[in-house]
Structure formats: C-alpha cells, structure tokens
Amino acid sequence: MKRMLRALGMFIAGWRVLGPIVTPRFKAPQTHPWRIPGRTVFVGDREFMVRQTGPTDGRHVVLVHGLGGASLAEWFKVGPALAERYRLTVVDHRSHGLSPKTTDRFEIQDVADDMAAVLAQVGVTEACVVGYSMGGTIAQALAHRHPHMVERLVLAAAFSRHPRSWRVARVAGIWVIRAWERVTGTGSAEVRALYLLGTRAVERRHARWLWEETHRRDIEAGAAASFALLRFDSATWIGTLSQPALVIIPLKDQLVPTRWQYDMAAALREPRVVELVGARHEAPFTHPQEMVDAITEFIEKD
C-alpha cells in the first residue's frame, strides 16, 4: 500500500511538472448566452467588473452572485427577462469572475461594503437587491450596513448562519478540497461545470463558455471566501432589517438545507415566501421563469 501511494504521489507530481494542461473539446457550435459589455471601477486600490443593462429609466435591480460563481455565469437565464423592464446591475465581487483576486482576509461584510461603493460609482442609489446563495449573505449585509441603498431584499437559496454542528464538517471539507486542488490542479471548477452540464442545467452549446467562467478562480481565494461564508452570522440583527423581503426556497436544495432557509425567513419581518417545487440549489439555472415571476411580482407589489 505504501509503495502504491508513493508511486501515485510521484505520478501526480510528475504530471503537474511535466504533463500538458488538458482542456476538454467542445462540440460546435458553441455560443455565449448573455453578451453584456462591462467596465471596471475602483474602490480604493481594488478594481471590480460591473455590467449594466435594461432600460435606463427602469427601476434598479441588483443581482448578487454566489460562491465560486460570477455575474454572467449565475444570472444568464434570470437576468435577460428582468432586463426587459428593469435597469439591471451585476458586479463580480472580490476574487470572483473578472474582478481581480485578493489575498486579503475575506469577510462578507467587507464584500457588502465593496458592493455599496461600486453601486454608488455607477449611479445606483437605491435598488431591489437579489442575492443568491452566498450572494444572499452579501445582500443581507448590504441591507444592514447600507440600508438606504436597499429598497427591497430578495434572498434565494440563502441562510442567516451555519449551525455549529455543520460548520466543523464543512471546515474540514474546505481544507481537504484546498489540499486536493493544490496538489492536482483540479477540483471545484471541474465539478461545478460538469455537474451543471450533466444535469442539463446549462445547455451543451454553452459548455465552452461555462468552462471558462468556472475556471476564473484562485484556489486560495476560493478557500478564503468559503471560510468567510462559514463565519457569517446575521441571526442577531436580521430581524432588524426594515426592507420588504422575499425569500425564494428551492425545496430540494442539496447545499443549503431548507430548514436554514425557513429559519432565516422566520427571523425577517413578515417576508413573502415562495417555494420552488422540485428545485435544487441551482434554481437560477433550472427554474429561471419561476424566479423571474416571483421577483417581478414582489417588486411591483405596493
């Protein structure tokens, strides 16, 4: 056994040093699903990618993506429909998408401050903020720290805290994944892309684009963001948020237990709750119209 493990280690090390970088071949034709030109803005010395689309006189809607994702990669099915009537703003937050990577300590509250500064620079003073997954924690922090900027709050597949019993197991998992990725050079990005393609959440004609989007990541930055997500806890203040809130719950969520989502909703002040029957965590990919309908109805409600 020791010889086998030693041989395996030598093979992996040799491949990492001498082997080619293998990328999959994609069957033509390949297309980009949502072409929105973007620009970068600076917050201090940090640069962030921001994109805007939709009628310039429409009500502002901000879409906040989750862990390991990016604005286009997670909102390309929901965004176009919302952009038919609203002015959309999407931002790649620190160490994600086309925003540069950072080696500084990663905290959800800091990302919310980044978001507020970016929005101010592009002229968004008040908006309906839609946060998905980790984006839901960022949206909560934005509503708490910069309440004047959040007119309405939508939280999809989100939570207010990690129970301690789960936190220990997930910390261990992050360390294992980080170690595997450092040794092999593969891991989360490949799993994410292959899962979304394998479940047909993303069509095969977008495979090349999806592969490129998921591989815009850094191992250390990804681990830092994951640890920040585990540290996030809004339980002591989420009930003080005054903004009208909508909670969208995928009933088969495999990453954020539905109990956490219902607990978050119960802590908010009279939120509207929409349940997505049959939806898993990747609801923006598989149930975009249901999400668009829920968000639109919520925004238009007096």
Secondary structure, 3 states (H helix, E strand, C coil): CHHHHHHHHHHHHHHHHHCCCCCCCCCCCCCCCCCCCEEEEEECCEEEEEEEECCCCCCEEEEECCCCCCHHHHHCCHHHHHCCCCEEEEEECCCCCCCCCCCCCCCHHHHHHHHHHHHHHCCCCCEEEEEECHHHHHHHHHHHHCHHHEEEEEEECCCCECCHHHHHHHHHHHHHHHHHHHHHCCCHHHHHHHHHHHCCCCCHHHHHHHHHHHCCCCHHHHHHHHHHHHHCECCCCHHHCCCCEEEEEECCCCCCCHHHHHHHHHHCCCCEEEEECCCCCCHHHHCHHHHHHHHHHHHHCC
